[in-house]
Amino acid sequence: MHDTEQKEEKVTIWEVVKSVFAAMLGVQSDKNRQRDFKQSSMLPYILVGVVFVVLFVVGLIGVVSLIMPNE
């Protein structure tokens, strides 16, 4: 196998979650970013990203509702 030829490695759902989380925080390594872009489908990354954003927004709403006085 030549150096320019690289076999596409499949990623697990846990690797997708870690990759999306790291990318959202801006600390994604170049090696992992390149691995992610070589995947045949971007659907798992989109789904995990949407779930992460929804959980983040719900968490923010929860924190604000705890801090703000109920009137």
CHARMM internal coordinates of N, CA and C (Angstrom, degrees):
IC EDIT
DIST 1 N 1 CA 1.4439
DIST 1 CA 1 C 1.5224
ANGL 1 N 1 CA 1 C 108.24
DIST 1 C 2 N 1.3085
ANGL 1 CA 1 C 2 N 116.71
DIHE 1 N 1 CA 1 C 2 N 135.48
DIST 2 N 2 CA 1.4629
ANGL 1 C 2 N 2 CA 121.70
DIHE 1 CA 1 C 2 N 2 CA 178.93
DIST 2 CA 2 C 1.5193
ANGL 2 N 2 CA 2 C 109.76
DIHE 1 C 2 N 2 CA 2 C -80.17
DIST 2 C 3 N 1.3371
ANGL 2 CA 2 C 3 N 115.16
DIHE 2 N 2 CA 2 C 3 N 161.47
DIST 3 N 3 CA 1.4639
ANGL 2 C 3 N 3 CA 120.19
DIHE 2 CA 2 C 3 N 3 CA 178.47
DIST 3 CA 3 C 1.5224
ANGL 3 N 3 CA 3 C 111.84
DIHE 2 C 3 N 3 CA 3 C -65.27
DIST 3 C 4 N 1.3341
ANGL 3 CA 3 C 4 N 116.98
DIHE 3 N 3 CA 3 C 4 N -30.08
DIST 4 N 4 CA 1.4561
ANGL 3 C 4 N 4 CA 119.66
DIHE 3 CA 3 C 4 N 4 CA -178.43
DIST 4 CA 4 C 1.5153
ANGL 4 N 4 CA 4 C 112.35
DIHE 3 C 4 N 4 CA 4 C -77.31
DIST 4 C 5 N 1.3207
ANGL 4 CA 4 C 5 N 117.02
DIHE 4 N 4 CA 4 C 5 N -21.99
DIST 5 N 5 CA 1.4565
ANGL 4 C 5 N 5 CA 120.66
DIHE 4 CA 4 C 5 N 5 CA 177.85
DIST 5 CA 5 C 1.5212
ANGL 5 N 5 CA 5 C 109.09
DIHE 4 C 5 N 5 CA 5 C -88.57
DIST 5 C 6 N 1.3220
ANGL 5 CA 5 C 6 N 115.99
DIHE 5 N 5 CA 5 C 6 N 124.19
DIST 6 N 6 CA 1.4554
ANGL 5 C 6 N 6 CA 119.37
DIHE 5 CA 5 C 6 N 6 CA 177.53
DIST 6 CA 6 C 1.5121
ANGL 6 N 6 CA 6 C 108.98
DIHE 5 C 6 N 6 CA 6 C -128.81
DIST 6 C 7 N 1.3098
ANGL 6 CA 6 C 7 N 114.81
DIHE 6 N 6 CA 6 C 7 N 133.07
DIST 7 N 7 CA 1.4524
ANGL 6 C 7 N 7 CA 120.67
DIHE 6 CA 6 C 7 N 7 CA 179.35
DIST 7 CA 7 C 1.5235
ANGL 7 N 7 CA 7 C 108.98
DIHE 6 C 7 N 7 CA 7 C -74.46
DIST 7 C 8 N 1.3242
ANGL 7 CA 7 C 8 N 116.77
DIHE 7 N 7 CA 7 C 8 N 136.09
DIST 8 N 8 CA 1.4649
ANGL 7 C 8 N 8 CA 121.36
DIHE 7 CA 7 C 8 N 8 CA 178.60
DIST 8 CA 8 C 1.5176
ANGL 8 N 8 CA 8 C 108.99
DIHE 7 C 8 N 8 CA 8 C -70.10
DIST 8 C 9 N 1.3226
ANGL 8 CA 8 C 9 N 115.78
DIHE 8 N 8 CA 8 C 9 N 120.09
DIST 9 N 9 CA 1.4581
ANGL 8 C 9 N 9 CA 119.27
DIHE 8 CA 8 C 9 N 9 CA 179.11
DIST 9 CA 9 C 1.5219
ANGL 9 N 9 CA 9 C 108.84
DIHE 8 C 9 N 9 CA 9 C -95.45
DIST 9 C 10 N 1.3170
ANGL 9 CA 9 C 10 N 115.41
DIHE 9 N 9 CA 9 C 10 N 134.28
DIST 10 N 10 CA 1.4605
ANGL 9 C 10 N 10 CA 121.21
DIHE 9 CA 9 C 10 N 10 CA 178.54
DIST 10 CA 10 C 1.5232
ANGL 10 N 10 CA 10 C 109.29
DIHE 9 C 10 N 10 CA 10 C -78.29
DIST 10 C 11 N 1.3144
ANGL 10 CA 10 C 11 N 115.57
DIHE 10 N 10 CA 10 C 11 N 142.81
DIST 11 N 11 CA 1.4599
ANGL 10 C 11 N 11 CA 119.66
DIHE 10 CA 10 C 11 N 11 CA 179.47
DIST 11 CA 11 C 1.5263
ANGL 11 N 11 CA 11 C 109.34
DIHE 10 C 11 N 11 CA 11 C -108.29
DIST 11 C 12 N 1.3237
ANGL 11 CA 11 C 12 N 115.25
DIHE 11 N 11 CA 11 C 12 N 149.59
DIST 12 N 12 CA 1.4596
ANGL 11 C 12 N 12 CA 120.66
DIHE 11 CA 11 C 12 N 12 CA 177.37
DIST 12 CA 12 C 1.5213
ANGL 12 N 12 CA 12 C 109.25
DIHE 11 C 12 N 12 CA 12 C -84.74
DIST 12 C 13 N 1.3198
ANGL 12 CA 12 C 13 N 116.60
DIHE 12 N 12 CA 12 C 13 N 167.28
DIST 13 N 13 CA 1.4609
ANGL 12 C 13 N 13 CA 120.73
DIHE 12 CA 12 C 13 N 13 CA 179.84
DIST 13 CA 13 C 1.5344
ANGL 13 N 13 CA 13 C 109.68
DIHE 12 C 13 N 13 CA 13 C -63.55
DIST 13 C 14 N 1.3283
ANGL 13 CA 13 C 14 N 116.93
DIHE 13 N 13 CA 13 C 14 N -35.00
DIST 14 N 14 CA 1.4671
ANGL 13 C 14 N 14 CA 120.07
DIHE 13 CA 13 C 14 N 14 CA 178.67
DIST 14 CA 14 C 1.5419
ANGL 14 N 14 CA 14 C 110.35
DIHE 13 C 14 N 14 CA 14 C -64.91
DIST 14 C 15 N 1.3245
ANGL 14 CA 14 C 15 N 117.68
DIHE 14 N 14 CA 14 C 15 N -38.81
DIST 15 N 15 CA 1.4622
ANGL 14 C 15 N 15 CA 121.05
DIHE 14 CA 14 C 15 N 15 CA 176.95
DIST 15 CA 15 C 1.5288
ANGL 15 N 15 CA 15 C 111.01
DIHE 14 C 15 N 15 CA 15 C -66.39
DIST 15 C 16 N 1.3304
ANGL 15 CA 15 C 16 N 117.09
DIHE 15 N 15 CA 15 C 16 N -35.69
DIST 16 N 16 CA 1.4612
ANGL 15 C 16 N 16 CA 120.74
DIHE 15 CA 15 C 16 N 16 CA 176.53
DIST 16 CA 16 C 1.5239
ANGL 16 N 16 CA 16 C 110.00
DIHE 15 C 16 N 16 CA 16 C -64.58
DIST 16 C 17 N 1.3418
ANGL 16 CA 16 C 17 N 117.02
DIHE 16 N 16 CA 16 C 17 N -44.66
DIST 17 N 17 CA 1.4737
ANGL 16 C 17 N 17 CA 121.22
DIHE 16 CA 16 C 17 N 17 CA 179.64
DIST 17 CA 17 C 1.5283
ANGL 17 N 17 CA 17 C 109.71
DIHE 16 C 17 N 17 CA 17 C -61.54
DIST 17 C 18 N 1.3265
ANGL 17 CA 17 C 18 N 117.55
DIHE 17 N 17 CA 17 C 18 N -47.12
DIST 18 N 18 CA 1.4575
ANGL 17 C 18 N 18 CA 120.83
DIHE 17 CA 17 C 18 N 18 CA 179.46
DIST 18 CA 18 C 1.5219
ANGL 18 N 18 CA 18 C 111.28
DIHE 17 C 18 N 18 CA 18 C -62.15
DIST 18 C 19 N 1.3202
ANGL 18 CA 18 C 19 N 116.67
DIHE 18 N 18 CA 18 C 19 N -39.74
DIST 19 N 19 CA 1.4505
ANGL 18 C 19 N 19 CA 121.42
DIHE 18 CA 18 C 19 N 19 CA -178.83
DIST 19 CA 19 C 1.5262
ANGL 19 N 19 CA 19 C 111.72
DIHE 18 C 19 N 19 CA 19 C -66.89
DIST 19 C 20 N 1.3293
ANGL 19 CA 19 C 20 N 116.97
DIHE 19 N 19 CA 19 C 20 N -43.41
DIST 20 N 20 CA 1.4660
ANGL 19 C 20 N 20 CA 121.19
DIHE 19 CA 19 C 20 N 20 CA 178.81
DIST 20 CA 20 C 1.5201
ANGL 20 N 20 CA 20 C 109.99
DIHE 19 C 20 N 20 CA 20 C -66.08
DIST 20 C 21 N 1.3179
ANGL 20 CA 20 C 21 N 117.37
DIHE 20 N 20 CA 20 C 21 N -42.98
DIST 21 N 21 CA 1.4641
ANGL 20 C 21 N 21 CA 121.16
DIHE 20 CA 20 C 21 N 21 CA 179.34
DIST 21 CA 21 C 1.5302
ANGL 21 N 21 CA 21 C 110.86
DIHE 20 C 21 N 21 CA 21 C -61.79
DIST 21 C 22 N 1.3264
ANGL 21 CA 21 C 22 N 116.80
DIHE 21 N 21 CA 21 C 22 N -45.02
DIST 22 N 22 CA 1.4644
ANGL 21 C 22 N 22 CA 120.94
DIHE 21 CA 21 C 22 N 22 CA 179.09
DIST 22 CA 22 C 1.5248
ANGL 22 N 22 CA 22 C 110.95
DIHE 21 C 22 N 22 CA 22 C -64.76
DIST 22 C 23 N 1.3180
ANGL 22 CA 22 C 23 N 117.04
DIHE 22 N 22 CA 22 C 23 N -39.76
DIST 23 N 23 CA 1.4630
ANGL 22 C 23 N 23 CA 120.35
DIHE 22 CA 22 C 23 N 23 CA 179.43
DIST 23 CA 23 C 1.5284
ANGL 23 N 23 CA 23 C 111.14
DIHE 22 C 23 N 23 CA 23 C -67.02
DIST 23 C 24 N 1.3229
ANGL 23 CA 23 C 24 N 117.43
DIHE 23 N 23 CA 23 C 24 N -38.64
DIST 24 N 24 CA 1.4664
ANGL 23 C 24 N 24 CA 120.66
DIHE 23 CA 23 C 24 N 24 CA 178.17
DIST 24 CA 24 C 1.5277
ANGL 24 N 24 CA 24 C 111.27
DIHE 23 C 24 N 24 CA 24 C -64.86
DIST 24 C 25 N 1.3232
ANGL 24 CA 24 C 25 N 116.79
DIHE 24 N 24 CA 24 C 25 N -34.06
DIST 25 N 25 CA 1.4594
ANGL 24 C 25 N 25 CA 120.64
DIHE 24 CA 24 C 25 N 25 CA 178.63
DIST 25 CA 25 C 1.5283
ANGL 25 N 25 CA 25 C 111.97
DIHE 24 C 25 N 25 CA 25 C -83.84
DIST 25 C 26 N 1.3226
ANGL 25 CA 25 C 26 N 117.57
DIHE 25 N 25 CA 25 C 26 N -11.54
DIST 26 N 26 CA 1.4516
ANGL 25 C 26 N 26 CA 121.67
DIHE 25 CA 25 C 26 N 26 CA 179.18
DIST 26 CA 26 C 1.5087
ANGL 26 N 26 CA 26 C 114.25
DIHE 25 C 26 N 26 CA 26 C 81.92
DIST 26 C 27 N 1.3147
ANGL 26 CA 26 C 27 N 117.70
DIHE 26 N 26 CA 26 C 27 N 23.71
DIST 27 N 27 CA 1.4600
ANGL 26 C 27 N 27 CA 121.20
DIHE 26 CA 26 C 27 N 27 CA -178.66
DIST 27 CA 27 C 1.5329
ANGL 27 N 27 CA 27 C 112.25
DIHE 26 C 27 N 27 CA 27 C -119.91
DIST 27 C 28 N 1.2979
ANGL 27 CA 27 C 28 N 117.27
DIHE 27 N 27 CA 27 C 28 N 22.45
DIST 28 N 28 CA 1.4640
ANGL 27 C 28 N 28 CA 122.08
DIHE 27 CA 27 C 28 N 28 CA -179.41
DIST 28 CA 28 C 1.5264
ANGL 28 N 28 CA 28 C 109.63
DIHE 27 C 28 N 28 CA 28 C -67.50
DIST 28 C 29 N 1.3150
ANGL 28 CA 28 C 29 N 117.09
DIHE 28 N 28 CA 28 C 29 N 131.40
DIST 29 N 29 CA 1.4608
ANGL 28 C 29 N 29 CA 120.24
DIHE 28 CA 28 C 29 N 29 CA 178.01
DIST 29 CA 29 C 1.5262
ANGL 29 N 29 CA 29 C 109.72
DIHE 28 C 29 N 29 CA 29 C -75.20
DIST 29 C 30 N 1.3203
ANGL 29 CA 29 C 30 N 115.50
DIHE 29 N 29 CA 29 C 30 N 152.93
DIST 30 N 30 CA 1.4637
ANGL 29 C 30 N 30 CA 120.26
DIHE 29 CA 29 C 30 N 30 CA -179.14
DIST 30 CA 30 C 1.5235
ANGL 30 N 30 CA 30 C 110.61
DIHE 29 C 30 N 30 CA 30 C -63.46
DIST 30 C 31 N 1.3330
ANGL 30 CA 30 C 31 N 116.93
DIHE 30 N 30 CA 30 C 31 N -37.42
DIST 31 N 31 CA 1.4724
ANGL 30 C 31 N 31 CA 121.06
DIHE 30 CA 30 C 31 N 31 CA 179.21
DIST 31 CA 31 C 1.5290
ANGL 31 N 31 CA 31 C 110.79
DIHE 30 C 31 N 31 CA 31 C -60.67
DIST 31 C 32 N 1.3310
ANGL 31 CA 31 C 32 N 116.91
DIHE 31 N 31 CA 31 C 32 N -46.70
DIST 32 N 32 CA 1.4649
ANGL 31 C 32 N 32 CA 120.76
DIHE 31 CA 31 C 32 N 32 CA -179.96
DIST 32 CA 32 C 1.5199
ANGL 32 N 32 CA 32 C 111.41
DIHE 31 C 32 N 32 CA 32 C -69.43
DIST 32 C 33 N 1.3240
ANGL 32 CA 32 C 33 N 117.48
DIHE 32 N 32 CA 32 C 33 N -36.29
DIST 33 N 33 CA 1.4633
ANGL 32 C 33 N 33 CA 120.68
DIHE 32 CA 32 C 33 N 33 CA 178.39
DIST 33 CA 33 C 1.5185
ANGL 33 N 33 CA 33 C 109.85
DIHE 32 C 33 N 33 CA 33 C -62.24
DIST 33 C 34 N 1.3247
ANGL 33 CA 33 C 34 N 116.81
DIHE 33 N 33 CA 33 C 34 N -45.20
DIST 34 N 34 CA 1.4624
ANGL 33 C 34 N 34 CA 120.08
DIHE 33 CA 33 C 34 N 34 CA 178.95
DIST 34 CA 34 C 1.5258
ANGL 34 N 34 CA 34 C 111.12
DIHE 33 C 34 N 34 CA 34 C -64.37
DIST 34 C 35 N 1.3325
ANGL 34 CA 34 C 35 N 117.22
DIHE 34 N 34 CA 34 C 35 N -39.81
DIST 35 N 35 CA 1.4644
ANGL 34 C 35 N 35 CA 120.81
DIHE 34 CA 34 C 35 N 35 CA 177.21
DIST 35 CA 35 C 1.5294
ANGL 35 N 35 CA 35 C 110.48
DIHE 34 C 35 N 35 CA 35 C -60.66
DIST 35 C 36 N 1.3397
ANGL 35 CA 35 C 36 N 115.94
DIHE 35 N 35 CA 35 C 36 N -42.90
DIST 36 N 36 CA 1.4584
ANGL 35 C 36 N 36 CA 120.35
DIHE 35 CA 35 C 36 N 36 CA -178.67
DIST 36 CA 36 C 1.5240
ANGL 36 N 36 CA 36 C 111.90
DIHE 35 C 36 N 36 CA 36 C -64.35
DIST 36 C 37 N 1.3356
ANGL 36 CA 36 C 37 N 116.87
DIHE 36 N 36 CA 36 C 37 N -40.20
DIST 37 N 37 CA 1.4521
ANGL 36 C 37 N 37 CA 119.74
DIHE 36 CA 36 C 37 N 37 CA -178.40
DIST 37 CA 37 C 1.5218
ANGL 37 N 37 CA 37 C 113.07
DIHE 36 C 37 N 37 CA 37 C -73.89
DIST 37 C 38 N 1.3241
ANGL 37 CA 37 C 38 N 117.81
DIHE 37 N 37 CA 37 C 38 N -13.20
DIST 38 N 38 CA 1.4641
ANGL 37 C 38 N 38 CA 121.20
DIHE 37 CA 37 C 38 N 38 CA 177.68
DIST 38 CA 38 C 1.5279
ANGL 38 N 38 CA 38 C 112.27
DIHE 37 C 38 N 38 CA 38 C -87.23
DIST 38 C 39 N 1.3221
ANGL 38 CA 38 C 39 N 117.67
DIHE 38 N 38 CA 38 C 39 N -6.28
DIST 39 N 39 CA 1.4645
ANGL 38 C 39 N 39 CA 120.95
DIHE 38 CA 38 C 39 N 39 CA -178.72
DIST 39 CA 39 C 1.5208
ANGL 39 N 39 CA 39 C 109.78
DIHE 38 C 39 N 39 CA 39 C -69.39
DIST 39 C 40 N 1.3204
ANGL 39 CA 39 C 40 N 115.57
DIHE 39 N 39 CA 39 C 40 N 151.11
DIST 40 N 40 CA 1.4611
ANGL 39 C 40 N 40 CA 120.43
DIHE 39 CA 39 C 40 N 40 CA -176.69
DIST 40 CA 40 C 1.5243
ANGL 40 N 40 CA 40 C 112.43
DIHE 39 C 40 N 40 CA 40 C -75.94
DIST 40 C 41 N 1.3293
ANGL 40 CA 40 C 41 N 117.62
DIHE 40 N 40 CA 40 C 41 N -24.58
DIST 41 N 41 CA 1.4606
ANGL 40 C 41 N 41 CA 120.33
DIHE 40 CA 40 C 41 N 41 CA -178.07
DIST 41 CA 41 C 1.5173
ANGL 41 N 41 CA 41 C 110.70
DIHE 40 C 41 N 41 CA 41 C -131.04
DIST 41 C 42 N 1.3262
ANGL 41 CA 41 C 42 N 115.83
DIHE 41 N 41 CA 41 C 42 N 135.18
DIST 42 N 42 CA 1.4638
ANGL 41 C 42 N 42 CA 119.84
DIHE 41 CA 41 C 42 N 42 CA 177.54
DIST 42 CA 42 C 1.5275
ANGL 42 N 42 CA 42 C 111.66
DIHE 41 C 42 N 42 CA 42 C -95.44
DIST 42 C 43 N 1.3207
ANGL 42 CA 42 C 43 N 117.74
DIHE 42 N 42 CA 42 C 43 N -3.04
DIST 43 N 43 CA 1.4549
ANGL 42 C 43 N 43 CA 122.50
DIHE 42 CA 42 C 43 N 43 CA -176.86
DIST 43 CA 43 C 1.5340
ANGL 43 N 43 CA 43 C 113.73
DIHE 42 C 43 N 43 CA 43 C -56.66
DIST 43 C 44 N 1.3444
ANGL 43 CA 43 C 44 N 119.78
DIHE 43 N 43 CA 43 C 44 N -45.13
DIST 44 N 44 CA 1.4748
ANGL 43 C 44 N 44 CA 118.38
DIHE 43 CA 43 C 44 N 44 CA 178.99
DIST 44 CA 44 C 1.5289
ANGL 44 N 44 CA 44 C 112.35
DIHE 43 C 44 N 44 CA 44 C -60.90
DIST 44 C 45 N 1.3138
ANGL 44 CA 44 C 45 N 117.30
DIHE 44 N 44 CA 44 C 45 N -37.37
DIST 45 N 45 CA 1.4593
ANGL 44 C 45 N 45 CA 121.42
DIHE 44 CA 44 C 45 N 45 CA 179.94
DIST 45 CA 45 C 1.5246
ANGL 45 N 45 CA 45 C 110.97
DIHE 44 C 45 N 45 CA 45 C -67.44
DIST 45 C 46 N 1.3193
ANGL 45 CA 45 C 46 N 116.78
DIHE 45 N 45 CA 45 C 46 N -39.89
DIST 46 N 46 CA 1.4717
ANGL 45 C 46 N 46 CA 120.97
DIHE 45 CA 45 C 46 N 46 CA 178.54
DIST 46 CA 46 C 1.5248
ANGL 46 N 46 CA 46 C 110.26
DIHE 45 C 46 N 46 CA 46 C -66.06
DIST 46 C 47 N 1.3336
ANGL 46 CA 46 C 47 N 117.06
DIHE 46 N 46 CA 46 C 47 N -46.16
DIST 47 N 47 CA 1.4616
ANGL 46 C 47 N 47 CA 120.51
DIHE 46 CA 46 C 47 N 47 CA -179.03
DIST 47 CA 47 C 1.5256
ANGL 47 N 47 CA 47 C 111.62
DIHE 46 C 47 N 47 CA 47 C -62.49
DIST 47 C 48 N 1.3202
ANGL 47 CA 47 C 48 N 117.41
DIHE 47 N 47 CA 47 C 48 N -45.89
DIST 48 N 48 CA 1.4630
ANGL 47 C 48 N 48 CA 120.62
DIHE 47 CA 47 C 48 N 48 CA 179.18
DIST 48 CA 48 C 1.5215
ANGL 48 N 48 CA 48 C 109.94
DIHE 47 C 48 N 48 CA 48 C -65.23
DIST 48 C 49 N 1.3230
ANGL 48 CA 48 C 49 N 117.74
DIHE 48 N 48 CA 48 C 49 N -38.42
DIST 49 N 49 CA 1.4653
ANGL 48 C 49 N 49 CA 121.13
DIHE 48 CA 48 C 49 N 49 CA 177.62
DIST 49 CA 49 C 1.5177
ANGL 49 N 49 CA 49 C 112.40
DIHE 48 C 49 N 49 CA 49 C -62.67
DIST 49 C 50 N 1.3273
ANGL 49 CA 49 C 50 N 117.49
DIHE 49 N 49 CA 49 C 50 N -43.25
DIST 50 N 50 CA 1.4649
ANGL 49 C 50 N 50 CA 121.54
DIHE 49 CA 49 C 50 N 50 CA 178.79
DIST 50 CA 50 C 1.5285
ANGL 50 N 50 CA 50 C 110.19
DIHE 49 C 50 N 50 CA 50 C -64.64
DIST 50 C 51 N 1.3342
ANGL 50 CA 50 C 51 N 117.44
DIHE 50 N 50 CA 50 C 51 N -44.28
DIST 51 N 51 CA 1.4699
ANGL 50 C 51 N 51 CA 121.07
DIHE 50 CA 50 C 51 N 51 CA 178.34
DIST 51 CA 51 C 1.5253
ANGL 51 N 51 CA 51 C 109.93
DIHE 50 C 51 N 51 CA 51 C -61.18
DIST 51 C 52 N 1.3306
ANGL 51 CA 51 C 52 N 117.72
DIHE 51 N 51 CA 51 C 52 N -43.83
DIST 52 N 52 CA 1.4539
ANGL 51 C 52 N 52 CA 121.73
DIHE 51 CA 51 C 52 N 52 CA 179.53
DIST 52 CA 52 C 1.5303
ANGL 52 N 52 CA 52 C 111.18
DIHE 51 C 52 N 52 CA 52 C -60.66
DIST 52 C 53 N 1.3255
ANGL 52 CA 52 C 53 N 117.37
DIHE 52 N 52 CA 52 C 53 N -45.25
DIST 53 N 53 CA 1.4693
ANGL 52 C 53 N 53 CA 121.22
DIHE 52 CA 52 C 53 N 53 CA -179.53
DIST 53 CA 53 C 1.5292
ANGL 53 N 53 CA 53 C 110.41
DIHE 52 C 53 N 53 CA 53 C -64.70
DIST 53 C 54 N 1.3247
ANGL 53 CA 53 C 54 N 117.77
DIHE 53 N 53 CA 53 C 54 N -43.17
DIST 54 N 54 CA 1.4705
ANGL 53 C 54 N 54 CA 120.98
DIHE 53 CA 53 C 54 N 54 CA 179.25
DIST 54 CA 54 C 1.5291
ANGL 54 N 54 CA 54 C 110.17
DIHE 53 C 54 N 54 CA 54 C -62.00
DIST 54 C 55 N 1.3310
ANGL 54 CA 54 C 55 N 117.32
DIHE 54 N 54 CA 54 C 55 N -45.57
DIST 55 N 55 CA 1.4690
ANGL 54 C 55 N 55 CA 120.22
DIHE 54 CA 54 C 55 N 55 CA 178.41
DIST 55 CA 55 C 1.5287
ANGL 55 N 55 CA 55 C 111.33
DIHE 54 C 55 N 55 CA 55 C -63.25
DIST 55 C 56 N 1.3066
ANGL 55 CA 55 C 56 N 117.52
DIHE 55 N 55 CA 55 C 56 N -38.06
DIST 56 N 56 CA 1.4594
ANGL 55 C 56 N 56 CA 121.99
DIHE 55 CA 55 C 56 N 56 CA 178.52
DIST 56 CA 56 C 1.5273
ANGL 56 N 56 CA 56 C 110.79
DIHE 55 C 56 N 56 CA 56 C -63.70
DIST 56 C 57 N 1.3326
ANGL 56 CA 56 C 57 N 117.39
DIHE 56 N 56 CA 56 C 57 N -46.34
DIST 57 N 57 CA 1.4647
ANGL 56 C 57 N 57 CA 121.47
DIHE 56 CA 56 C 57 N 57 CA 179.87
DIST 57 CA 57 C 1.5235
ANGL 57 N 57 CA 57 C 110.71
DIHE 56 C 57 N 57 CA 57 C -65.47
DIST 57 C 58 N 1.3234
ANGL 57 CA 57 C 58 N 118.18
DIHE 57 N 57 CA 57 C 58 N -43.57
DIST 58 N 58 CA 1.4597
ANGL 57 C 58 N 58 CA 121.36
DIHE 57 CA 57 C 58 N 58 CA 178.04
DIST 58 CA 58 C 1.5308
ANGL 58 N 58 CA 58 C 110.08
DIHE 57 C 58 N 58 CA 58 C -62.19
DIST 58 C 59 N 1.3231
ANGL 58 CA 58 C 59 N 116.91
DIHE 58 N 58 CA 58 C 59 N -40.20
DIST 59 N 59 CA 1.4602
ANGL 58 C 59 N 59 CA 120.62
DIHE 58 CA 58 C 59 N 59 CA 176.34
DIST 59 CA 59 C 1.5167
ANGL 59 N 59 CA 59 C 112.32
DIHE 58 C 59 N 59 CA 59 C -62.37
DIST 59 C 60 N 1.3284
ANGL 59 CA 59 C 60 N 117.29
DIHE 59 N 59 CA 59 C 60 N -42.78
DIST 60 N 60 CA 1.4681
ANGL 59 C 60 N 60 CA 120.73
DIHE 59 CA 59 C 60 N 60 CA 176.96
DIST 60 CA 60 C 1.5232
ANGL 60 N 60 CA 60 C 111.61
DIHE 59 C 60 N 60 CA 60 C -62.84
DIST 60 C 61 N 1.3166
ANGL 60 CA 60 C 61 N 116.61
DIHE 60 N 60 CA 60 C 61 N -43.11
DIST 61 N 61 CA 1.4651
ANGL 60 C 61 N 61 CA 120.22
DIHE 60 CA 60 C 61 N 61 CA 177.88
DIST 61 CA 61 C 1.5219
ANGL 61 N 61 CA 61 C 110.06
DIHE 60 C 61 N 61 CA 61 C -61.33
DIST 61 C 62 N 1.3211
ANGL 61 CA 61 C 62 N 117.15
DIHE 61 N 61 CA 61 C 62 N -41.20
DIST 62 N 62 CA 1.4618
ANGL 61 C 62 N 62 CA 121.25
DIHE 61 CA 61 C 62 N 62 CA 178.28
DIST 62 CA 62 C 1.5179
ANGL 62 N 62 CA 62 C 112.24
DIHE 61 C 62 N 62 CA 62 C -62.91
DIST 62 C 63 N 1.3164
ANGL 62 CA 62 C 63 N 117.45
DIHE 62 N 62 CA 62 C 63 N -44.10
DIST 63 N 63 CA 1.4651
ANGL 62 C 63 N 63 CA 121.22
DIHE 62 CA 62 C 63 N 63 CA 179.22
DIST 63 CA 63 C 1.5264
ANGL 63 N 63 CA 63 C 110.64
DIHE 62 C 63 N 63 CA 63 C -64.59
DIST 63 C 64 N 1.3148
ANGL 63 CA 63 C 64 N 117.44
DIHE 63 N 63 CA 63 C 64 N -44.49
DIST 64 N 64 CA 1.4675
ANGL 63 C 64 N 64 CA 120.81
DIHE 63 CA 63 C 64 N 64 CA 179.83
DIST 64 CA 64 C 1.5285
ANGL 64 N 64 CA 64 C 110.60
DIHE 63 C 64 N 64 CA 64 C -63.81
DIST 64 C 65 N 1.3268
ANGL 64 CA 64 C 65 N 117.73
DIHE 64 N 64 CA 64 C 65 N -40.28
DIST 65 N 65 CA 1.4631
ANGL 64 C 65 N 65 CA 120.10
DIHE 64 CA 64 C 65 N 65 CA -179.77
DIST 65 CA 65 C 1.5302
ANGL 65 N 65 CA 65 C 111.36
DIHE 64 C 65 N 65 CA 65 C -67.49
DIST 65 C 66 N 1.3255
ANGL 65 CA 65 C 66 N 118.17
DIHE 65 N 65 CA 65 C 66 N -28.60
DIST 66 N 66 CA 1.4582
ANGL 65 C 66 N 66 CA 121.13
DIHE 65 CA 65 C 66 N 66 CA 175.95
DIST 66 CA 66 C 1.5323
ANGL 66 N 66 CA 66 C 111.76
DIHE 65 C 66 N 66 CA 66 C -74.40
DIST 66 C 67 N 1.3165
ANGL 66 CA 66 C 67 N 116.22
DIHE 66 N 66 CA 66 C 67 N -34.79
DIST 67 N 67 CA 1.4637
ANGL 66 C 67 N 67 CA 121.10
DIHE 66 CA 66 C 67 N 67 CA -176.47
DIST 67 CA 67 C 1.5169
ANGL 67 N 67 CA 67 C 111.79
DIHE 66 C 67 N 67 CA 67 C -80.21
DIST 67 C 68 N 1.3108
ANGL 67 CA 67 C 68 N 116.91
DIHE 67 N 67 CA 67 C 68 N -42.11
DIST 68 N 68 CA 1.4649
ANGL 67 C 68 N 68 CA 120.94
DIHE 67 CA 67 C 68 N 68 CA -176.89
DIST 68 CA 68 C 1.5307
ANGL 68 N 68 CA 68 C 110.39
DIHE 67 C 68 N 68 CA 68 C -75.55
DIST 68 C 69 N 1.3266
ANGL 68 CA 68 C 69 N 116.87
DIHE 68 N 68 CA 68 C 69 N 138.57
DIST 69 N 69 CA 1.4768
ANGL 68 C 69 N 69 CA 119.27
DIHE 68 CA 68 C 69 N 69 CA 178.91
DIST 69 CA 69 C 1.5259
ANGL 69 N 69 CA 69 C 111.60
DIHE 68 C 69 N 69 CA 69 C -70.01
DIST 69 C 70 N 1.3149
ANGL 69 CA 69 C 70 N 115.93
DIHE 69 N 69 CA 69 C 70 N 141.81
DIST 70 N 70 CA 1.4645
ANGL 69 C 70 N 70 CA 120.92
DIHE 69 CA 69 C 70 N 70 CA 177.04
DIST 70 CA 70 C 1.5226
ANGL 70 N 70 CA 70 C 108.79
DIHE 69 C 70 N 70 CA 70 C -81.97
DIST 70 C 71 N 1.3138
ANGL 70 CA 70 C 71 N 115.74
DIHE 70 N 70 CA 70 C 71 N 126.96
DIST 71 N 71 CA 1.4739
ANGL 70 C 71 N 71 CA 119.60
DIHE 70 CA 70 C 71 N 71 CA 179.46
DIST 71 CA 71 C 1.4924
ANGL 71 N 71 CA 71 C 110.45
DIHE 70 C 71 N 71 CA 71 C -123.15
END
COOR INIT
IC SEED 1 N 1 CA 1 C
IC BUILD
